[in-house]
Amino acid sequence: MKSQLDTSSTILAGADLRILLNSDHISYGEVHAALKEKGIYVGENEKSTTVPILSATLLTPDNFSRLIEASVDRESQPKVKGSSLELVSDSLDWITPLKDSLFDDSSWLTGESDNVSFVEAPEVIVESSDSIRIPYRLTKSDYSKDWLQRDLRFDGEIIIKKKDGTLLLDFSSSHSSKETEIINKKITINISKILNDASIVTSPEPHQIKFDSFDNEERIRFFKRLTAGFGKIISTGDVDNIEINIDVDGPPLPSDPQISWMKNSVKRMKIDGERLNDVFLISEEKYYKHYHIQKMDVEYPYTQGVNSGKCKICFLFSSSTRAEDDYKKSELTFSCIRLSHGSKVNQDSKKLISKLINENLKNLIDEKYQEILSER
């Protein structure tokens, strides 16, 4: 094993830097941001374009440290996905089969990853007769050729609740790294199989909101409606930025000069600002069929008891690879990228606020998705 890399004095360039930048640890956006920091502006963020350019420069120790910290911070940020299963009957016990057989042997969760092991193994914790949670923590050691050489811990959790007055089992899966995202998916698939084999649910696969759950016009209306807030906790939010892609498989762009300039010149666009509803691509529905939204940041005011503040939420369709058509099966994901408090709050209050925000966002997503379905 190589000695620990000293990021305070290391300067990488050329082949060494290409190995680091092309690894899964460093995102496309982080490479693009490192270029901008050096005053180099590139029209797209594909690594096939940006990595050779950045590799031709030198990363100072400060540049290198910021790049690594950005990677660690991004991986550590909790991200939430939702899914659901439908019970065959309201009277069936769905919890006992999971307690009895879900984690008889947990080696199947990490067997494919040599550098991952559990610090706290997943277990089924019964919260009530209608609710369970499955928390766990893992450690990931990376002492490999990509130069990161780090040992980090990541948390994951799956919460399953039976929705009041329905037959739905509602899943909320929180992950903080690719490894925990994969483990959550494996656990969810196994839960579905156990319950389906026992004739407790109606389907062997959970339902998820994915990119291809919508057409282009529906997807944009859905994202716009996510700004509405929910209940007494989350008020109407302001869109901070949107990332849109021209749909190369969609109808050709019209000759309208307001949008025709984008033909053959724009593939992906990020729109920042506080008055996004005034941008023609967002305000005029006749253009919706020509592009799709991949990501949107919204800042919501929140109120919880005597506490109030703002939370900035990132909504995106997340996929595990960059394959050309993989985005079509990508899953709707949200994460709180910034949380501010109007007054000082203790750690327990912070956890409660975060929990309530996540629960209300999940309800907001479900409500607006059902609205879209009802309009078909």
C-alpha positions, -999 to 999 in steps of 0.1 A, spaced: 0 0 0 13 34 -9 20 60 17 -7 86 24 -7 113 -2 2 148 11 -23 171 -6 -7 202 9 25 197 -11 15 176 -41 15 190 -76 -1 167 -102 1 170 -140 0 150 -171 -6 113 -169 -10 113 -131 -36 140 -133 -55 123 -160 -58 92 -139 -73 112 -110 -96 133 -132 -110 103 -152 -118 83 -120 -153 80 -108 -144 100 -77 -142 133 -95 -174 145 -112 -177 162 -146 -188 194 -128 -157 194 -105 -133 192 -135 -152 220 -152 -151 241 -120 -113 235 -117 -108 248 -152 -129 279 -145 -108 285 -114 -78 287 -137 -96 311 -160 -102 285 -187 -138 284 -199 -150 254 -219 -184 252 -236 -192 217 -224 -183 196 -194 -177 162 -210 -145 147 -196 -134 137 -231 -130 175 -237 -122 189 -202 -97 163 -188 -71 167 -216 -72 205 -211 -69 204 -173 -42 177 -175 -21 200 -196 -19 224 -167 -5 221 -132 -28 217 -102 -12 236 -72 -16 220 -38 -45 245 -31 -62 235 -64 -57 198 -56 -70 201 -20 -101 220 -32 -108 194 -59 -105 165 -34 -126 183 -7 -153 191 -33 -154 154 -42 -157 143 -5 -183 169 2 -204 158 -28 -202 122 -19 -211 128 18 -242 149 10 -273 129 18 -295 123 -13 -330 109 -12 -349 87 -37 -385 75 -33 -403 44 -44 -434 24 -35 -450 -10 -34 -487 -18 -32 -500 -43 -6 -524 -70 -16 -545 -65 15 -546 -41 44 -545 -69 69 -513 -86 58 -482 -85 81 -454 -71 59 -429 -64 86 -423 -99 101 -410 -115 68 -384 -87 65 -373 -91 101 -370 -129 96 -351 -131 64 -339 -98 49 -304 -98 66 -298 -135 74 -266 -130 54 -255 -95 44 -224 -105 24 -244 -101 -9 -245 -63 -2 -208 -57 -4 -194 -89 -21 -186 -71 -53 -165 -43 -36 -132 -52 -21 -127 -18 -6 -161 -15 12 -171 -30 45 -198 -23 71 -190 -3 103 -226 -8 113 -244 -35 94 -280 -29 82 -308 -41 104 -346 -38 104 -357 -15 132 -395 -15 138 -407 21 145 -444 12 147 -469 -13 133 -468 6 100 -432 18 98 -396 4 98 -362 18 91 -330 2 79 -299 23 89 -263 13 82 -228 28 79 -199 16 58 -163 25 54 -146 28 20 -108 26 16 -93 40 -16 -56 33 -17 -54 29 -55 -40 43 -87 -64 72 -87 -44 90 -60 -72 98 -36 -58 74 -9 -85 80 17 -106 61 42 -141 75 46 -174 65 62 -208 69 46 -243 65 59 -273 50 43 -309 44 54 -342 31 40 -374 42 57 -406 23 48 -440 35 59 -475 24 51 -494 55 39 -525 63 59 -557 52 43 -540 34 14 -523 1 5 -491 17 -4 -457 10 12 -438 43 8 -400 39 6 -376 68 13 -340 58 5 -312 80 17 -276 75 3 -244 95 6 -221 78 -19 -223 56 -50 -217 26 -28 -246 34 -4 -268 41 -35 -260 7 -49 -266 -10 -15 -300 8 -11 -310 -5 -45 -300 -41 -36 -319 -39 -3 -350 -25 -20 -350 -51 -47 -346 -79 -21 -374 -64 0 -397 -64 -31 -388 -100 -38 -394 -113 -3 -428 -96 -1 -438 -106 -36 -428 -142 -30 -450 -142 1 -479 -128 -19 -480 -97 3 -475 -71 -25 -489 -69 -60 -456 -65 -79 -420 -78 -77 -406 -44 -86 -411 -11 -67 -426 19 -86 -402 48 -90 -404 82 -107 -379 81 -135 -369 104 -163 -390 84 -188 -421 86 -165 -428 118 -184 -427 133 -218 -408 166 -222 -438 188 -216 -450 169 -186 -415 169 -171 -411 207 -172 -446 213 -158 -438 188 -130 -405 206 -121 -422 240 -121 -449 227 -98 -422 215 -73 -417 252 -64 -452 253 -48 -441 242 -14 -461 219 8 -483 222 39 -472 245 68 -436 235 68 -423 244 33 -435 277 16 -434 286 -21 -398 285 -33 -377 305 -58 -358 287 -86 -321 294 -83 -309 276 -115 -320 251 -140 -300 228 -163 -317 220 -196 -307 198 -225 -319 201 -261 -337 169 -270 -318 156 -300 -346 130 -305 -374 155 -303 -390 176 -330 -367 200 -348 -364 235 -334 -387 260 -350 -375 288 -372 -387 313 -345 -356 336 -341 -361 335 -303 -350 298 -303 -336 290 -337 -301 303 -328 -298 272 -306 -298 248 -336 -265 229 -339 -249 252 -313 -264 244 -279 -265 209 -264 -267 217 -227 -275 250 -210 -274 262 -174 -297 292 -165 -290 311 -133 -309 339 -117 -339 349 -96 -363 357 -125 -362 324 -143 -399 325 -150 -392 354 -173 -369 333 -195 -388 324 -226 -378 287 -225 -395 284 -191 -425 308 -195 -437 297 -230 -450 262 -231 -448 260 -269 -410 254 -265 -413 226 -239 -413 197 -264 -379 207 -276 -359 202 -245 -358 185 -211 -348 195 -176 -321 174 -159 -316 194 -127 -332 223 -108 -323 241 -76 -350 257 -55 -347 277 -23 -377 273 0 -386 292 32 -394 267 60 -411 269 94 -410 243 121 -425 254 154 -405 284 166 -377 277 141 -376 291 106 -351 296 78 -343 286 42 -334 254 26 -319 250 -9 -330 218 -26 -315 202 -57 -339 181 -78 -323 159 -105 -326 127 -124 -297 106 -112 -281 76 -130 -251 56 -121 -234 59 -155 -229 84 -183 -241 60 -211 -258 77 -239 -293 64 -232 -289 57 -194 -305 91 -185 -339 77 -197 -340 53 -168 -324 78 -143 -343 82 -110 -357 114 -95 -334 123 -66 -334 153 -42 -309 166 -17 -306 196 7 -275 214 -5 -279 243 20 -299 248 52 -299 281 71 -316 289 104 -331 322 115 -319 316 150 -295 293 168 -308 257 170 -293 227 188 -282 195 170 -315 176 178 -335 205 164 -314 204 132 -320 167 127 -358 172 133 -359 201 108 -340 181 82 -363 151 87 -395 172 84 -382 189 53 -374 156 36 -408 142 45 -426 172 31 -405 172 0 -414 136 -6 -451 144 -1 -447 173 -25 -431 151 -52 -458 125 -48 -487 150 -50 -473 168 -81 -466 135 -98 -502 123 -93 -514 156 -107 -495 150 -139 -509 115 -141 -544 127 -136 -541 152 -165 -533 125 -191 
